Amino acid sequence: MEDWHWQLGIWGGATTAWVLGLALLILWLLELRSIRGESNAVRRFTLGALGGMSILAVYAVALQITLVREAFEEVAGGTVLLIDNSRSMTLAGSSGERSDAVRALIRKWQEDDRVEPLVYRFGSDTRGGIWNDLADTYDPTDDETNIREGISAVLEKGAEQELGSVIVITDGADPSFRADTLSLDSSAPAIHSVVIGGDDRLDDQAIVSLRADSTAYVGVPAVIRADVRAVGELRVQELNVQLWHEKRLIQEQLVPLDAEGNASVAFEVTPKRPGRTLYRLTIPVHADDEVPQNNERAALLRVGRDRVRVLLVAGRPSWDVRFLRDFIKRDGSVDLISFFILRAPSDLTAAPTDELALIPFPTDELFREHLGSFDVVIFQNFDFAPYEIQVYLPRIRDYVKRGGSFLMIGGDHSFSLGGYAGTPIEEVLPVKLSAAGSVVTGSYRPQPNRQLIRHPIVALGPDPSLTRRTWQALPPLHGANAIAGVKEGAQVLLEHPRARLPGGGRRPILVVGEADRGRVAAMTTDASWRWRFASDDATVGSDEYELFWDRLVRWLTRDPLLEPARISTDRDRYGIGAPVIVSGLLRDERYRPIANKRVSLRLEPAEDEATGVVSAQTDREGQVRATLPGPNAAGAHEVKVALDGEEIAAEVFLVEESGDELANLEVTSSELEAVAEQTGGRVFLSVDDVPPLSELAATTRKASGLISKQPLLNPLFLFFTVVILAATWVVRRRWGRR
């Protein structure tokens, strides 16, 4: 019950009270001054006292002082049972498995039917449960423990339920939990905690955390770091930590532990080939290790090349060659190898070859020894015949089909004019060539294909309308190679506004496509360098030139950010059985959103054909989100998204036996004790010490309304005030005062 507090009923509140009080005080002082001439001291005292009492009584009535008190009544408060549903509750201690202890405690409490609590389970999230069958259905599987979120969710949901007590059952394996992060005030219910395993000593060696960059590069050292720990009887001076690559032990370190049994370790690895590669850190399992699952963690590295390697072969110097070469050289992520063909083997010279400044074109070294090391090969206005490399054209074709990238740029020595019709190079080009080459003359502004205007190579604006205006504002080009047609499956991104193919379609300026596992592009003009300049009627130029070529090179090298469909998982690594949340942006090959479509998501390797596939619906922007049941096997896994049975996107993630949930299992009850102390709760470190549920239930106060009193306005005080005023008037009249 709260104390009384007073309020002023006078208009204007405290301000008016001060002004009125000051005025009445001045009036009383004037009264005292007027009676100083009275010779009789008794009369002076009586007149002064009666005047002061009269003024004070009138002032008290005018203030309308009111005493207010809020009344409460004690009622039975609700009881909430908040149970830890994380995987660490399945571990065994000296008294058996933790989840078995929870089930036994629940059955014991259910024998007392005086309390039927609300039930919530917490772990990855907080959700409701059913009290009657709780002991039979309790099966902790969540991959994380989040005590703060669990308690906060219960307090928020129970804000209007007049909770009396919250009972938290947990092993306390949440190193991030801090009592001061909870919003607890005086109205919070009593929060009790039953710490399962709180009286058990843990003997464990573990890899607590692992950190590694998800992307590494061939030939460049990468560092894998980890924090390790040993507790209980297994705390030693040095801990043996091993690094495995696939099934081979490659490094091993004896790591000294500090006084708390903690240490950090770092391994340096140098990937030898691109692709995904799996590394494992392990601590050899001791016979007395109670949690062997946390003795191994894994790192999945996506290995690429340190820099994109581009081979640029130009038939002769030109403005187009100069501008493209300068642009690629300025990109720090690109390693450019470029050749200008200034001397052919047939050129007659009077001096020996080793005395010439112009060396012969190193055909054998480039196309036999090092071709596979390049990510993109560019032929820019280059005819192969004078340099005797026709024998290497099949190697270039095979390089592309195995996953390489090839770009041909136009000119008077390119495409059909360069003699490529009927060669292995034509097999991989996205365009068809005629035996007799020709050119399209005149100036023009290429137009983006309306069906492919969202393709990242030509999307120079955030929306199709701005992209069209940007292309129209670019400086015009001059000339283009004439081709016979476009191959099936290829995409025409830029078209000539007027010139037509023999079949009637617009002549292509830029065509992209795929050849088996490789990507190819054909740029039929050698005048794109003009985009670097702004003319009188152009407001764009240089930036668009660099954006265009940057996107084209990145698309050829399969930059993930330019893929039409891509997905990602909410985490890089999961524990056994943890749900996998997948989200992504899905677009078709024309980069149009796959809107309002049903897609399937599948985990591989699949454990169960029936349950390994989840269906989801995309929204109007092509966004998709779904939750898949987690794999029960450790290792690298892949989630794939398919539309009408055709795979359109994939992502890789790791599953570990331990994961973060089982990495640090030391019970820390100090924060739970702080919560209990703040709310009037209790903490039990042993199940045997837990009292009946009815004893932990608590009452709560319910407001029953306000009680107010105005003691100075009751009839007795008003009568007293009238008597004082009347006595003062009578005395002043009898003693001759007005």
TIMIDREN-218910 format. One record per residue (C-alpha): residue in one letter; x, y, z. Coordinates in pm, 1 decimal. Each point is the difference from the previous one (the first is absolute). Layout:
BEGIN
A,X,Y,Z
...
# end
This chain:
BEGIN
M,0.0,0.0,0.0
E,147.9,332.5,-104.9
D,28.5,308.3,226.8
W,-233.7,295.7,-10.1
H,103.5,297.3,-211.6
W,-163.5,341.9,-17.6
Q,-127.7,214.6,-285.1
L,-117.4,362.2,-25.6
G,-352.0,64.0,-126.5
I,35.1,377.2,-35.2
W,-10.1,140.4,-351.5
G,353.1,61.7,-124.7
G,156.5,-255.3,234.1
A,321.6,79.3,183.1
T,48.5,337.7,-169.2
T,-333.7,132.1,120.9
A,65.3,-149.1,344.8
W,328.5,191.0,31.2
V,-153.5,327.7,-116.6
L,-300.2,-33.0,234.3
G,219.4,-102.4,293.4
L,227.4,298.7,-51.6
A,-299.1,236.8,-18.2
L,-150.3,-138.0,322.3
L,339.1,22.7,175.6
I,25.3,366.8,-95.3
L,-356.7,51.5,128.1
W,93.5,-155.4,335.0
L,315.8,212.6,29.0
L,-212.5,310.3,-59.8
E,-235.6,-121.3,274.6
L,292.1,-37.0,242.5
R,118.5,350.8,-84.3
S,-346.7,146.0,64.6
I,-16.4,-143.6,352.6
R,343.5,121.7,112.9
G,-172.4,304.7,160.2
E,-202.9,-221.2,229.1
S,133.1,59.5,356.1
N,-128.0,-328.1,141.8
A,241.2,-283.8,-84.7
V,-267.8,-270.9,45.2
R,-223.2,173.4,-249.7
R,289.4,37.6,-248.1
F,77.6,-373.6,21.6
T,-367.0,-103.1,-21.7
L,-72.5,220.5,-301.4
G,318.9,-117.7,-179.2
A,-66.4,-367.5,70.9
L,-366.0,13.5,-102.5
G,91.8,187.4,-322.2
G,270.9,-252.3,-91.6
M,-225.6,-299.4,72.0
S,-282.1,153.8,-207.6
I,228.7,66.1,-297.7
L,154.7,-347.3,24.7
A,-343.2,-168.4,16.9
V,-124.2,192.2,-305.3
Y,322.1,-86.7,-187.9
A,-37.4,-370.6,78.8
V,-362.0,-1.9,-123.1
A,96.7,187.4,-318.4
L,278.2,-249.1,-86.8
Q,-247.3,-292.8,-9.4
I,270.0,-245.4,110.0
T,-87.0,-358.5,-104.7
L,169.6,-317.4,126.4
V,15.7,-278.9,-263.5
R,95.0,-366.0,33.7
E,-3.5,-286.5,-256.5
A,-149.1,-314.9,144.2
F,114.1,-353.0,-96.8
E,-120.2,-345.5,75.0
E,212.7,-314.9,6.6
V,-112.0,-255.8,-262.0
A,145.8,-326.4,-120.5
G,251.9,78.6,-278.2
G,53.6,-204.7,-311.5
T,294.0,-241.7,-14.9
V,211.3,-47.4,-313.9
L,232.3,-291.6,-62.9
L,281.8,97.9,-242.6
I,197.5,-307.1,-115.2
D,332.1,-9.7,-183.8
N,-51.7,-183.1,-330.6
S,362.3,8.7,-123.7
R,211.1,-302.2,-94.5
S,230.4,45.4,297.7
M,-287.2,-127.7,217.6
T,54.7,-347.3,-150.2
L,350.1,-31.7,143.8
A,68.5,-238.5,286.9
G,144.1,95.8,337.5
S,84.4,-192.5,313.8
S,-370.7,-47.5,74.4
G,-102.8,-95.5,-354.6
E,-126.2,183.3,-306.0
R,-115.5,354.5,68.6
S,-325.6,-39.7,-192.3
D,-86.9,-308.2,212.0
A,39.1,211.0,313.4
V,-239.2,257.6,-146.2
R,-260.0,-264.6,-84.1
A,23.3,-145.5,352.0
L,-46.0,344.6,156.4
I,-303.4,74.1,-219.5
R,-166.3,-331.2,93.1
K,61.2,73.7,366.6
W,-159.4,342.5,-33.8
Q,-297.7,-138.0,-192.1
E,-93.4,-212.4,301.2
D,-100.9,324.4,173.2
D,-309.2,127.1,-183.1
R,-23.2,324.8,196.0
V,198.8,187.7,-269.3
E,-31.0,-30.4,-377.0
P,266.2,226.5,-148.9
L,27.4,150.1,-344.8
V,280.8,-170.9,-191.7
Y,252.8,152.9,-239.8
R,307.8,-153.7,-161.4
F,296.6,215.0,-94.5
G,306.4,-57.9,-215.0
S,26.2,135.1,-352.9
D,-336.0,167.6,71.4
T,-268.5,-3.1,268.9
R,-320.6,-196.2,-53.6
G,-283.7,-138.9,207.3
G,-41.0,-351.5,134.7
I,-266.5,-219.8,162.3
W,28.9,-77.7,371.3
N,-187.2,-329.8,7.4
D,225.7,-190.1,-242.6
L,317.6,203.1,55.6
A,199.6,-283.0,158.7
D,-68.7,-232.0,-293.4
T,57.7,255.7,-279.0
Y,309.1,175.6,137.0
D,274.3,-64.8,-258.8
P,255.4,285.2,-11.0
T,135.2,55.0,-353.5
D,64.9,374.3,-43.2
D,344.7,105.2,-113.6
E,42.0,293.2,237.1
T,-82.8,114.0,352.3
N,-133.1,352.3,41.7
I,-101.1,57.9,360.8
R,-52.7,374.7,-33.5
E,-235.3,-33.5,-297.1
G,-193.0,-275.1,179.4
I,-56.4,199.5,320.6
S,-74.1,321.6,-191.5
A,-257.0,-174.8,-218.5
V,-178.6,-145.3,303.0
L,-7.5,332.9,182.3
E,-135.5,172.4,-312.2
K,-269.3,-262.1,-57.9
G,-90.6,-5.3,367.8
A,-17.2,377.2,46.6
E,-381.2,-13.5,13.7
Q,-27.5,-340.0,170.8
E,105.0,113.2,350.5
L,287.1,-245.5,28.8
G,109.3,-91.7,348.3
S,303.7,-213.5,-83.6
V,210.4,-126.7,-288.2
I,193.7,-325.6,40.9
V,294.2,-39.3,-240.0
I,133.5,-353.6,-52.0
T,336.2,12.5,-180.8
D,357.4,-123.5,11.1
G,115.9,362.4,-12.1
A,225.1,-64.5,-301.3
D,-42.3,348.2,-143.9
P,326.3,195.2,41.2
S,-154.8,311.2,-153.5
F,-277.6,33.1,259.3
R,21.3,299.9,233.3
A,-255.9,83.0,266.8
D,27.1,374.4,-61.3
T,-126.2,-44.4,-359.1
L,-348.4,-86.7,131.2
S,-254.4,274.9,55.6
L,-105.1,-78.6,355.9
D,-185.4,244.2,224.3
S,-178.6,-23.6,332.4
S,-307.0,-153.0,-164.2
A,194.0,-293.3,-149.6
P,-106.0,-345.4,122.8
A,230.4,-215.4,208.0
I,240.1,-181.2,-234.6
H,125.4,-333.7,131.0
S,263.2,-212.4,-176.0
V,60.2,-373.8,9.9
V,352.9,-54.0,-135.5
I,18.6,-352.8,-140.0
G,350.4,-133.9,45.2
G,87.8,287.0,228.8
D,151.3,-238.5,254.4
D,186.5,-206.4,-262.7
R,367.9,44.9,-67.7
L,69.7,15.6,-372.7
D,308.0,-173.2,-140.3
D,35.5,126.7,-353.4
Q,243.6,109.3,-269.2
A,-156.6,203.5,-277.7
I,50.2,222.6,-301.6
V,-214.0,290.9,115.0
S,0.8,207.2,-319.2
L,151.5,-1.3,-347.8
R,60.9,294.1,-230.8
A,103.5,-14.3,-365.1
D,-68.4,210.3,-306.2
S,-264.1,-164.2,-214.5
T,200.5,97.1,-311.0
A,363.7,-92.2,-61.8
Y,229.3,11.3,-301.3
V,222.6,-247.6,-175.5
G,361.8,33.3,111.5
V,-82.0,265.1,262.1
P,33.6,-98.0,369.4
A,-326.4,-0.5,194.3
V,-25.1,-11.0,379.2
I,-238.6,-218.6,198.6
R,-28.8,111.1,362.9
A,-168.0,-173.5,292.4
D,-55.6,41.4,373.4
V,44.5,-317.5,205.9
R,-80.1,-85.8,361.3
A,55.1,-276.2,254.4
V,-188.3,-25.3,332.5
G,-29.7,-237.7,291.6
E,235.0,-293.0,26.3
L,94.5,43.1,-365.8
R,162.2,338.8,51.2
V,361.0,-42.7,-106.3
Q,297.4,225.2,-60.9
E,-1.3,-59.6,-375.0
L,-280.4,-104.4,-231.2
N,62.4,-192.3,-320.0
V,-185.2,158.3,-296.1
Q,10.2,-152.8,-348.8
L,-88.4,135.3,-344.8
W,-135.8,-244.6,-257.6
H,-60.6,53.5,-370.5
E,-249.8,-255.0,-123.8
K,140.8,-323.9,154.4
R,359.2,113.9,37.8
L,164.1,148.1,311.1
I,197.5,300.9,-123.7
Q,92.4,194.0,317.2
E,10.5,-52.7,375.7
Q,70.8,236.4,292.4
L,43.4,-32.5,376.7
V,-178.0,308.7,132.2
P,81.8,125.8,354.4
L,-312.1,79.5,207.6
D,-34.7,293.8,238.5
A,-106.9,-21.2,364.5
E,-366.9,-19.5,-102.0
G,64.3,-283.2,-245.2
N,-43.2,216.4,-313.1
A,222.5,58.8,-301.8
S,-3.8,111.2,-362.5
V,159.7,-177.5,-293.7
A,59.3,94.5,-364.1
F,78.5,-215.9,-301.5
E,118.9,132.4,-335.7
V,-109.0,-185.3,-312.0
T,76.1,62.2,-367.6
P,-268.6,-135.9,-235.6
K,139.5,-164.2,-312.0
R,-303.0,2.1,-229.0
P,-324.0,197.7,-38.6
G,-333.8,-129.5,121.0
R,-145.9,-86.2,339.9
T,230.7,-165.3,249.8
L,-70.1,-123.7,353.3
Y,238.9,28.6,294.6
R,-61.2,-156.0,343.0
L,149.8,94.3,336.7
T,-5.8,-281.3,254.7
I,112.0,-73.1,353.6
P,69.8,-372.6,46.6
V,-277.7,-130.5,224.1
H,104.8,-93.9,353.5
A,-164.6,-304.0,153.7
D,-149.7,215.2,281.3
D,-127.6,279.2,-226.1
E,-370.3,35.0,80.7
V,-83.5,193.0,-319.1
P,205.7,-144.6,-287.6
Q,-233.5,169.9,-249.7
N,169.8,339.1,53.4
N,349.3,-128.2,-76.9
E,-35.8,75.2,-371.1
R,-91.4,310.3,-201.6
A,12.4,49.8,-377.5
A,74.2,285.9,-238.6
L,-124.3,3.6,-358.3
L,211.8,222.5,-223.8
R,-112.1,113.3,-342.8
V,329.4,14.4,-183.1
G,36.5,224.7,-301.2
R,286.6,166.3,-172.9
D,168.0,290.1,173.0
R,-77.8,215.1,-300.4
V,-187.8,-56.8,-322.2
R,254.6,-84.5,-269.6
V,-77.7,147.7,-340.9
L,188.4,-77.4,-321.3
L,-50.1,279.2,-255.7
V,132.8,-65.5,-350.9
A,-32.3,296.9,-236.1
G,72.0,-14.3,-372.4
R,132.6,352.9,-8.3
P,-0.9,319.8,209.1
S,-319.4,204.7,-14.4
W,-203.1,237.4,209.0
D,-229.4,-285.8,96.7
V,293.7,-213.5,117.1
R,155.4,287.3,188.1
F,-311.9,95.1,193.3
L,-96.0,-357.5,88.7
R,354.3,-88.1,104.2
D,28.5,311.9,218.9
F,-333.2,-73.4,164.9
I,89.0,-361.5,84.7
K,345.5,98.8,128.8
R,-152.3,250.7,245.5
D,-211.6,-273.7,159.7
G,204.2,-132.0,292.2
S,-195.6,-326.0,1.1
V,110.1,-87.8,-355.4
D,335.3,-139.1,-109.1
L,32.8,98.7,-367.9
I,230.7,-168.1,-249.1
S,-25.3,184.4,-332.7
F,174.3,-37.1,-337.3
F,6.2,233.8,-297.5
I,83.9,-188.7,-317.9
L,254.5,227.2,-168.9
R,210.0,-263.3,-178.1
A,-104.6,-327.0,-158.6
P,237.2,-293.3,-60.1
S,-18.3,72.9,-374.3
D,137.9,350.9,44.3
L,347.6,18.9,-160.8
T,278.0,135.6,221.3
A,367.8,52.4,-69.6
A,102.7,-51.7,362.2
P,-6.7,-314.8,213.9
T,-315.7,-54.4,208.9
D,182.8,35.3,333.5
E,112.3,348.6,-103.0
L,-351.9,128.0,-75.2
A,-202.1,215.9,239.6
L,-325.8,-157.0,-122.0
I,-10.6,-361.2,115.2
P,-202.3,-261.1,-187.3
F,-349.5,-71.0,134.1
P,45.4,-271.5,272.9
T,-275.2,-225.6,-132.4
D,118.6,-326.8,149.0
E,58.9,145.9,345.9
L,-341.0,170.4,11.8
F,-227.8,-255.3,-161.2
R,168.4,-323.6,105.2
E,162.8,62.1,337.2
H,-200.5,277.5,169.2
L,-340.1,13.5,-169.4
G,-177.5,-166.8,292.2
S,129.0,262.7,244.5
F,-204.7,276.8,-164.5
D,-358.0,81.6,100.5
V,-78.7,194.7,-317.7
V,158.6,-4.7,-345.3
I,-71.8,303.3,-221.5
F,71.1,13.1,-373.6
Q,-22.3,367.1,-99.2
N,8.4,55.6,-376.5
F,241.0,-294.7,-28.8
D,41.6,-230.6,-299.9
F,178.1,-320.9,85.1
A,125.6,-111.6,-342.1
P,322.7,208.6,-29.8
Y,122.9,-124.2,338.5
E,-37.6,-372.7,-60.4
I,-224.7,-64.8,298.1
Q,-274.0,-187.9,-184.0
V,130.1,-316.9,167.2
Y,-86.4,154.3,338.0
L,-360.2,92.1,-83.7
P,-131.6,-342.6,112.8
R,175.4,54.7,334.2
I,-174.8,335.3,40.6
R,-333.8,-163.2,-86.6
D,58.3,-275.7,258.1
Y,112.6,257.3,258.7
V,-333.8,176.7,-37.0
K,-208.2,-317.2,15.1
R,177.0,-104.2,320.1
G,-107.9,322.9,171.2
G,213.9,280.4,-142.8
S,-124.9,329.2,-145.2
F,57.2,145.5,-345.6
L,-78.6,342.4,-145.8
M,45.1,106.4,-362.4
I,-2.0,371.4,-80.4
G,-64.3,122.4,-353.4
G,216.7,170.5,-258.4
D,132.5,-59.0,-347.9
H,197.2,-305.9,121.1
S,-274.4,-156.4,209.6
F,-291.1,-243.3,-42.9
S,-38.4,-98.5,-367.9
L,253.2,264.6,-106.1
G,252.5,-174.0,221.3
G,-64.8,-336.8,-156.8
Y,-177.9,-157.6,298.8
A,-289.8,-144.5,-201.3
G,9.4,-377.9,19.1
T,274.4,-8.8,267.4
P,-23.5,-147.9,354.4
I,-37.4,357.1,124.9
E,-331.6,34.7,-185.4
E,-122.2,-310.0,182.9
V,2.4,189.3,330.3
L,-95.1,347.4,-123.7
P,-364.1,99.4,66.6
V,-37.4,120.4,-362.2
K,8.3,-163.7,-343.3
L,261.8,110.4,-251.9
S,-8.5,13.1,-378.0
A,291.1,-96.2,-221.4
A,18.1,348.8,-150.2
G,28.6,270.6,259.4
S,-147.6,349.0,-27.5
V,-63.6,306.1,213.9
V,-292.3,226.7,80.9
T,101.2,361.8,-57.3
G,-129.9,328.0,136.6
S,-53.9,138.7,349.1
Y,-269.3,-125.8,238.2
R,-95.1,-30.2,362.8
P,-47.7,-365.9,103.5
Q,-325.3,-77.0,172.7
P,-44.3,-249.0,286.5
N,-223.5,-296.8,-74.8
R,-334.6,76.9,162.1
Q,-35.2,-360.9,112.1
L,341.1,6.8,172.5
I,18.4,357.3,121.7
R,37.0,-119.8,361.6
H,315.0,-199.2,-82.8
P,280.8,144.0,219.1
I,237.2,53.7,-294.2
V,-233.3,253.7,-166.0
A,-202.9,118.2,303.5
L,164.9,340.8,31.9
G,-289.8,136.5,205.1
P,-205.2,-115.9,298.1
D,-307.0,-58.2,-218.9
P,-61.3,-81.7,-368.7
S,-116.3,349.3,-95.4
L,315.5,167.0,135.5
T,214.3,-271.0,-163.7
R,-153.6,77.6,-340.6
R,53.9,373.8,44.6
T,362.2,-57.5,104.4
W,78.7,-208.7,-308.5
Q,-164.7,259.3,-220.0
A,215.2,274.6,155.5
L,333.6,-178.8,-53.4
P,223.8,121.4,-285.2
P,-67.6,-186.9,-328.4
L,213.4,-287.0,-126.7
H,135.1,-49.3,-353.0
G,-2.8,-328.2,-186.9
A,-55.6,-362.4,100.8
N,81.3,-348.6,-127.8
A,-277.2,-171.6,-191.7
I,-84.2,-348.5,122.9
A,-220.5,-270.5,-148.8
G,-221.3,-53.1,301.9
V,-31.6,-74.9,371.6
K,30.8,-350.8,140.8
E,-283.8,-164.2,189.0
G,10.1,80.9,369.5
A,216.6,310.1,-42.5
Q,-124.8,337.9,122.9
V,15.5,317.1,-208.7
L,55.5,284.3,247.0
L,71.5,289.7,-239.4
E,-144.7,46.0,-348.2
H,61.5,227.6,-298.0
P,-294.0,242.8,-27.7
R,-26.3,-30.0,-382.7
A,210.5,-280.9,-155.3
R,-168.5,-337.4,-46.3
L,114.5,-360.8,-17.8
P,-77.6,-202.7,-313.5
G,-295.1,-151.1,183.6
G,-143.6,340.6,88.6
G,102.2,41.9,363.3
R,213.5,287.5,122.7
R,374.3,-46.4,-30.9
P,154.1,-75.2,341.1
I,272.5,214.5,152.4
L,49.0,-201.1,321.9
V,-90.9,-367.9,37.4
V,70.8,-218.4,304.4
G,-49.3,-368.6,57.1
E,141.1,-323.1,139.8
A,206.3,-277.2,-157.4
D,-31.5,-309.0,217.7
R,147.0,114.3,335.3
G,153.6,323.1,-132.5
R,-132.3,346.3,-77.9
V,54.1,191.4,-323.5
A,-75.4,343.2,-140.8
A,20.3,163.7,-341.6
M,38.4,379.2,-26.4
T,-29.9,74.4,-371.7
T,129.9,357.7,19.2
D,343.2,141.0,78.6
A,-134.5,348.1,76.7
S,-114.8,-26.4,363.1
W,292.1,227.6,92.2
R,-215.3,289.3,-122.3
W,-219.3,-41.3,309.6
R,287.2,144.6,201.0
F,-69.0,339.9,-155.3
A,-301.1,227.0,43.4
S,-119.4,187.1,-308.4
D,-220.5,308.5,-23.2
D,-318.0,-207.5,9.3
A,122.0,-249.6,261.2
T,-11.1,38.8,376.4
V,156.5,-338.3,79.8
G,309.2,-185.8,-113.7
S,306.7,-99.9,200.6
D,-174.9,-153.7,301.7
E,-232.4,-201.8,-220.7
Y,295.3,-132.2,-205.8
E,171.8,-130.4,314.4
L,-322.4,-138.3,146.0
F,-75.9,-185.6,-322.6
W,341.8,-165.1,-30.2
D,22.2,-73.6,372.4
R,-334.8,-179.6,-11.7
L,93.0,-190.0,-317.2
V,326.8,-132.6,146.2
R,-167.0,-88.0,331.4
W,-284.8,-179.3,-178.7
L,245.8,-202.2,-205.8
T,181.0,-106.6,319.5
R,-329.1,-91.7,171.3
D,-1.0,261.5,274.9
P,-269.3,-127.1,242.8
L,-145.6,349.3,37.3
L,-89.5,4.6,-370.2
E,-172.7,-337.4,-8.7
P,-373.4,23.2,-77.9
A,-99.1,-218.5,295.2
R,179.5,-25.6,331.9
I,-82.4,-124.1,348.4
S,165.0,10.9,341.4
T,-41.3,-169.4,337.8
D,-47.1,192.1,322.4
R,324.5,-147.9,136.6
D,317.4,-153.0,-138.4
R,-3.4,-291.0,245.7
Y,-264.7,-193.2,193.0
G,-19.7,-268.9,262.1
I,-144.1,-342.9,-63.4
G,-371.5,24.4,-81.7
A,-15.4,379.8,23.0
P,-253.7,153.6,-242.2
V,152.2,175.2,-300.7
I,-160.3,331.8,-98.1
V,47.1,77.4,-369.6
S,-74.5,330.7,-173.0
G,79.7,125.0,-347.6
L,-81.8,197.7,-312.4
L,-109.9,-212.1,-295.7
R,0.8,130.8,-358.3
D,-17.5,-174.9,-334.2
E,271.6,1.0,-265.7
R,-129.4,336.4,-121.6
Y,39.9,135.9,355.9
R,-374.2,43.0,42.9
P,-134.9,-83.1,348.5
I,-141.2,-350.7,32.4
A,-314.9,143.9,153.0
N,-269.0,-192.5,188.0
K,139.9,-340.5,-91.4
R,20.7,-319.8,200.5
V,363.2,-116.7,29.3
S,152.4,-299.4,175.4
L,297.5,7.7,236.5
R,202.7,-314.3,51.6
L,291.0,-93.8,225.6
E,283.2,-208.3,-137.9
P,112.5,-252.2,86.6
A,-364.1,-84.5,72.2
E,-70.3,-220.1,301.0
D,-361.6,-70.5,-83.0
E,-157.0,32.3,-343.5
A,-341.4,65.3,153.4
T,93.7,274.9,246.2
G,309.4,143.8,-166.6
V,-197.7,239.9,-222.4
V,-182.9,316.0,113.0
S,-231.0,205.0,-220.2
A,-14.0,380.1,17.2
Q,-173.9,285.9,-179.6
T,185.1,298.9,-144.6
D,-140.6,350.9,34.5
R,-49.0,248.6,-283.0
E,366.1,109.3,20.3
G,127.6,-358.6,-20.8
Q,96.0,-10.8,368.5
V,-30.1,-337.7,171.7
R,40.8,-116.3,359.1
A,-35.1,-349.3,143.9
T,108.1,-213.6,295.0
L,141.1,-347.4,-62.6
P,48.8,-274.7,258.4
G,367.5,-19.3,89.8
P,218.8,-291.3,-107.9
N,89.2,-263.7,258.1
A,347.1,-62.2,-142.5
A,304.0,222.5,51.5
G,190.3,139.5,-298.9
A,-56.0,226.2,-298.1
H,-355.8,15.6,-132.4
E,-166.3,183.9,-285.5
V,-347.6,143.2,-39.8
K,-130.4,22.1,-355.8
V,-299.3,190.1,-136.2
A,-183.8,-137.1,-302.3
L,-283.3,133.0,-215.3
D,-199.5,-261.0,-192.2
G,274.0,-252.9,72.5
E,286.1,218.1,-132.3
E,263.8,118.0,248.5
I,38.8,379.9,2.3
A,207.7,77.3,313.0
A,202.9,-173.1,270.8
E,186.6,80.9,322.6
V,239.8,-197.0,221.9
F,1.8,-13.2,381.8
L,158.9,-203.6,278.6
V,-153.1,-233.0,256.1
E,201.5,-78.7,312.9
E,-58.1,-250.9,276.7
S,76.2,270.6,252.1
G,-81.5,339.0,-141.9
D,-9.9,303.2,225.6
E,-262.6,-163.5,222.0
L,232.0,-272.1,132.7
A,320.7,203.0,-15.9
N,-7.0,156.7,346.7
L,-194.2,-201.0,255.6
E,128.7,128.4,331.5
V,-296.5,79.8,224.0
T,8.7,363.5,113.8
S,-277.9,59.9,250.0
S,116.2,342.8,120.8
E,-213.0,193.7,-250.7
L,-310.0,-207.3,83.2
E,67.4,66.3,368.8
A,11.8,373.9,-74.1
V,-341.2,-21.3,-169.3
A,-143.5,-192.6,294.3
E,136.2,251.2,251.0
Q,-150.7,291.1,-192.4
T,-346.6,-158.2,-27.3
G,-23.2,-188.0,329.7
G,50.4,-340.6,-161.7
R,214.9,-299.9,90.5
V,268.3,-205.1,-180.1
F,35.4,-378.0,34.2
L,322.2,-169.6,-112.9
S,-131.9,-349.9,62.3
V,-330.5,-155.0,-103.9
D,-19.2,-166.5,340.6
D,-26.2,340.9,167.9
V,-296.0,121.6,-207.4
P,-320.7,35.3,207.9
P,-354.2,-79.0,-123.3
L,-131.8,221.8,-276.2
S,-264.5,151.2,229.1
E,274.9,136.4,223.1
L,154.8,188.9,-290.1
A,-333.4,146.0,-107.8
A,-49.1,354.6,131.9
T,-271.6,253.7,59.9
T,-15.4,330.4,-179.6
R,-160.6,330.4,83.9
K,-301.5,115.3,-195.0
A,-101.0,365.9,7.3
S,-348.8,46.8,143.4
G,-31.3,376.4,-50.9
L,84.8,334.4,160.4
I,-99.7,116.0,350.1
S,-11.3,377.6,55.5
K,-71.3,216.6,306.6
Q,-36.1,376.9,56.1
P,45.8,32.9,376.2
L,-7.6,381.7,-0.1
L,-339.9,12.3,-170.8
N,-186.4,-221.6,246.0
P,-278.2,161.0,212.7
L,204.6,-4.1,321.4
F,288.1,202.1,-149.4
L,-241.9,237.7,-173.7
F,-181.3,50.5,334.7
F,338.2,68.0,167.1
T,81.1,256.3,-271.3
V,-334.3,178.2,48.7
V,48.0,5.6,379.8
I,350.0,150.4,-35.1
L,-125.8,268.6,-242.6
A,-298.3,81.9,225.1
A,215.3,17.2,314.8
T,245.0,230.7,-176.4
W,-285.6,232.0,-109.0
V,-159.7,7.0,348.1
V,328.5,71.8,177.7
R,97.5,274.4,-242.7
R,-347.6,165.9,40.6
R,5.9,-18.4,381.0
W,350.8,147.7,17.9
G,-93.7,277.3,-229.8
R,169.3,-115.4,-320.7
R,-156.8,-13.1,-345.4
# end
